[in-house]
């Protein structure tokens, strides 16, 4: 994106049936968007991205409990 204009896109991948999209944030401080997924067990995982390439992440960020949720 550039402002409200779409300037590109691509296929990133599939986290599998046990996960659903939860949010986007810069998790590793590289000024690029990363993806957060929520697992069916309630935990969270992340993919660190460089454009559409997965360059790292965490298979288990943890489960903050039922009193917490991702917003943003």
C-alpha positions in Angstrom: 0.0 0.0 0.0 1.0 3.6 -0.6 -1.5 5.6 1.4 -4.8 4.2 0.2 -3.5 2.9 -3.1 -2.6 -0.7 -3.7 0.9 -0.9 -5.3 1.5 -4.7 -5.1 0.6 -8.0 -3.5 1.5 -11.6 -3.4 0.9 -15.0 -1.8 2.4 -15.3 1.7 1.3 -18.8 2.7 -1.1 -20.8 4.8 -0.6 -21.2 8.6 -2.7 -24.3 8.6 -6.2 -25.3 9.8 -5.3 -24.7 13.5 -4.7 -20.9 13.1 -6.7 -17.9 12.1 -5.5 -14.3 11.3 -5.4 -12.1 14.4 -3.6 -8.9 13.5 -0.7 -7.1 11.9 2.2 -5.4 13.7 5.9 -4.7 13.4 7.0 -7.4 15.8 10.7 -7.4 15.1 11.4 -3.6 14.7 12.3 -3.7 11.0 9.6 -1.2 10.0 7.8 -3.9 8.0 4.4 -5.5 8.8 4.4 -8.9 10.5 1.4 -11.2 10.9 -0.1 -12.6 14.2 -2.2 -15.7 14.2 -4.4 -17.1 16.9 -4.5 -20.9 17.4 -7.6 -22.9 18.1 -6.0 -23.7 21.5 -6.0 -20.0 22.4 -2.2 -19.3 21.9 -0.7 -17.0 19.4 2.0 -17.4 16.7 3.7 -14.9 14.4 5.3 -14.6 11.0 8.0 -12.0 10.5 7.8 -10.7 6.9 10.0 -9.0 4.3 7.3 -8.0 1.8 5.7 -11.4 1.0 8.6 -13.5 2.2 8.4 -15.1 5.7 11.9 -14.5 7.2 11.2 -15.7 10.8 8.6 -15.8 13.5 7.5 -17.7 16.5 5.4 -20.8 16.5 4.2 -20.1 20.0 4.1 -16.5 21.4 2.0 -17.7 24.3 -1.5 -17.4 25.6 -2.2 -14.2 27.6 -5.5 -15.6 29.0 -9.1 -14.9 28.5 -8.9 -11.3 30.0 -6.7 -10.2 27.1 -7.3 -9.7 23.3 -5.4 -8.3 20.3 -6.6 -4.9 19.2 -5.3 -2.5 16.6 
